[in-house]
Amino acid sequence: MRDGRIVGVGDAAEAASAVDAKADRIDCGGGALLPAFIDAHCHLLAFAASLRSVDCTAARTIGDIQDAIRRAAPEGTTETWLRAFGYEETVLAEGRHPNRHDLDAAAPDRPVRLIHRSGHASVLNSVALRLAGIGIATEEPPGGHMERDLASGEPTGLLLNMERVVERAVPSLPFEELSAGVREAGRRFLRAGVTCLQDATHTNGRPEWELFERLIAEGSLPLEVVLMEGIDHLGELPERAAGGRLRRGPVKIMLSELADELSPDEAELTRMVDEAHGAGRQVAIHAVGERAVAGATDAIEAALRVRPRSDHRHRIEHCSLLPTGLAARLARMGVMVVSQPSFVSERADRYIRLVPEEQRAGLYAFRTLSEAGVTLAAGSDAPVTAPEPLRSVAAAADRRTAEDGALTPDERVEAADALRWWTANAAFAGFLESERGALRPGLRADVALLPRDPMTCTPYALRELPVERLWLEGRPAEPS
Ligand SMILES: [Zn+2]
């Protein structure tokens, strides 16, 4: 490694001939050197905010959530918002989302926003609803849903797919706090061997770009960031900033399925994809269920029919339920799938409860996709799942569930394949392959040292394998 780049790769003799005799030598103790990981889909600001919020991921009853909020509530005044996150209604003993009254009982005087584990639902308490101006007359945006009390029509506090409305109303985290959260998030990524992130937040626009620029400039974020551009902000972002450490990524389109309908609907989705594709951009469509995945595929196909283009690298994000026969179509069109294997380990028991047996074969069907010739890449979707890539690789390799079963074991892949999703393929998904994602002369010297060869580890051992050392542009980045 020299001047931040890899200058040679090979055995000891070849390495010696690539550098001069005075070069520093590092004993890797028989471990394995890998290109540092690239998280192809995460949400950095939400992850940072979650690190500064009340953690409800372990809650198994609404009472647990109330206790966590009660413990935190005395720390603020009646004006300061209390942020909590990570609940999952399907694992709560009550089998339902909490509502405003549950939160009022824990924090009657302070505004509370409790965010669902998926990031796509929030519960506000009564003070928060009042401060946010959300009430009986609030109109739901397309695709959004505000749960109402059946008798009175008043909001129960549960807001589904209404992030935009909530974010407009809830003051954002003070910059100092956000910046502290980003520093903590950055350290966590570095410890896990990740040096580059693709931020997939669908609301990203100019203000987020400027925020990232500021965070990188002040040194809070030592990683490189590819920022996706929300479709509503198409054309707002420049291509690069912060000396190339901040780059514009694909255009993000959020496609949700509510009550068996797509939002945006097929016609609007086709128009959006056509607009972004027509502008020469790469699109990344959030699609989870079968209808959404099929709808996203149709829209990309239509755009390519009108304006054929090679090497577009359009992406389907998540692709959690793959409709039968669709993999071959994706492969034919050159559409990538960017998914999160950690959902398998962290959520499989929920899927087994909620997804009908006959649909389960399509759940995170990584082997089917890769055998059909689809290029896969991986991300953590942090804060939705943990940011550690090796946990995700292990999940793809063994598909073990928390309750010790296995989810559709036929869809297991080799660890080597999943490692590629986090390195070379993640680079490809972000048009970064001339810069990173492999150990090749000329690429950035972002290199991770593992104590053992991950290809020969059992998935069980892989899950706990630490990243022993990390080099960022050739310099040691000792994750503190
Ligand atoms: Zn996401």
Residues whose N, C-alpha, C, O or C-beta is under 5 A from the ligand:
A	BS01	ZN	A200 D381
